[in-house]
Amino acid sequence: MKKRIRREAFPSLAAFLRGYLHEDFLEEHGSLRGAVEAFCRDASVDERRQLVAELEALLRTLHDHPPRELRRFVTAELGSRWEPGSREELAGLLELVRAAGP
């Protein structure tokens, strides 16, 4: 049985996506990596840790959901203009955040 994904469970992720992966993120940051690096420069250690925790939780929650549901949730529910095509791309975002901060 699929676990329901709730937007309210991911406030830090929603704030990150809206603040850094918005419609102009490529022009502003150049790439996904650039947006993550900008976030990590701006965020506190606790904010980075919370984002990592929420990305990990989302990956666990999505283990049995198709990629289109991931894409819809990240864009429509959380407000991102970055559209992950797979759990692997979301895991790549998690690894970028982990690598960019303490």
BELZI-V857014 format. One record per residue. RES is the residue in three letters. NEAR is the number of other C-alpha atoms within 10 Angstrom. D_FIRST is the distance of its C-alpha to the first C-alpha in Angstrom with 2 decimals. Layout:
BEGIN
res = <RES	RES>
near = <NEAR	NEAR>
d_first = <D_FIRST	D_FIRST>
END
This chain:
BEGIN
res = <MET	LYS	LYS	ARG	ILE	ARG	ARG	GLU	ALA	PHE	PRO	SER	LEU	ALA	ALA	PHE	LEU	ARG	GLY	TYR	LEU	HIS	GLU	ASP	PHE	LEU	GLU	GLU	HIS	GLY	SER	LEU	ARG	GLY	ALA	VAL	GLU	ALA	PHE	CYS	ARG	ASP	ALA	SER	VAL	ASP	GLU	ARG	ARG	GLN	LEU	VAL	ALA	GLU	LEU	GLU	ALA	LEU	LEU	ARG	THR	LEU	HIS	ASP	HIS	PRO	PRO	ARG	GLU	LEU	ARG	ARG	PHE	VAL	THR	ALA	GLU	LEU	GLY	SER	ARG	TRP	GLU	PRO	GLY	SER	ARG	GLU	GLU	LEU	ALA	GLY	LEU	LEU	GLU	LEU	VAL	ARG	ALA	ALA	GLY	PRO>
near = <5	9	11	9	16	12	13	10	12	19	14	20	24	22	15	22	22	18	15	24	25	17	14	11	20	16	8	14	16	11	13	17	15	16	23	24	19	15	21	20	13	11	15	13	13	10	16	23	17	16	23	20	16	19	21	15	13	20	18	12	15	18	12	11	16	12	16	13	14	21	20	15	17	21	20	11	14	21	20	25	19	18	16	20	14	15	19	12	12	20	16	15	18	19	13	19	22	16	12	15	16	11>
d_first = <0.00	3.79	6.45	9.30	12.39	15.50	18.95	20.58	19.00	21.02	24.62	26.41	24.49	25.16	28.81	29.14	27.76	29.96	32.92	32.97	30.84	32.28	33.98	37.00	35.42	36.88	40.31	40.21	38.69	39.11	35.71	32.36	34.14	36.93	34.64	33.01	36.52	37.72	34.90	35.68	39.37	38.74	36.09	36.73	35.36	33.03	31.76	31.11	29.30	27.09	26.26	25.41	23.15	21.26	21.01	19.66	17.03	16.05	15.89	13.59	11.25	11.52	10.99	8.32	9.94	13.03	16.45	17.35	14.77	16.27	19.70	19.22	17.97	20.85	23.41	22.76	21.17	23.02	26.17	26.70	28.83	27.68	24.89	22.93	22.14	19.73	18.14	21.44	23.47	21.67	22.28	25.86	26.24	25.21	27.82	30.43	30.02	30.28	33.33	35.10	35.11	35.94>
END
